[in-house]
């Protein structure tokens, strides 16, 4: 005997999987890095220095006029005066909606096929 998984469980599993791999993109901010880090507490920020080099800081915080990350063995810090571009990882709503639509369509098709209504 074969036990079937209800469609609702499949959809929930697909949504949870997408939540883990959701569509994110880097977006520049118009407010100061200090304000973003203090108020939003982002998990990752990407900094472009005045010399053109880029650095991604995980779990950033502010200390003595610098953006600091102690993630991993080696910490990193960048002075505010050395920052030319400051970006925060944001959810891409358009990409997520397309992904949700596609996933729902695939799950529905699989459910229809499992019930013998596949065309």
Secondary structure as the mmCIF struct_conf table of DSSP 4:
data_model
#
loop_
_struct_conf.conf_type_id
_struct_conf.id
_struct_conf.beg_label_comp_id
_struct_conf.beg_label_asym_id
_struct_conf.beg_label_seq_id
_struct_conf.end_label_comp_id
_struct_conf.end_label_asym_id
_struct_conf.end_label_seq_id
HELX_LH_PP_P HELX_LH_PP_P1 UNK A 3 UNK A 6
HELX_RH_AL_P HELX_RH_AL_P1 UNK A 7 UNK A 20
TURN_TY1_P TURN_TY1_P1 UNK A 21 UNK A 21
STRN STRN1 UNK A 24 UNK A 28
BEND BEND1 UNK A 30 UNK A 31
HELX_RH_AL_P HELX_RH_AL_P2 UNK A 33 UNK A 40
BEND BEND2 UNK A 43 UNK A 43
STRN STRN2 UNK A 44 UNK A 49
TURN_TY1_P TURN_TY1_P2 UNK A 50 UNK A 51
BEND BEND3 UNK A 52 UNK A 52
STRN STRN3 UNK A 54 UNK A 58
BEND BEND4 UNK A 59 UNK A 59
STRN STRN4 UNK A 61 UNK A 63
TURN_TY1_P TURN_TY1_P3 UNK A 64 UNK A 65
STRN STRN5 UNK A 66 UNK A 69
BEND BEND5 UNK A 72 UNK A 74
STRN STRN6 UNK A 76 UNK A 79
HELX_RH_3T_P HELX_RH_3T_P1 UNK A 80 UNK A 82
STRN STRN7 UNK A 83 UNK A 91
HELX_RH_AL_P HELX_RH_AL_P3 UNK A 93 UNK A 114
TURN_TY1_P TURN_TY1_P4 UNK A 115 UNK A 116
#
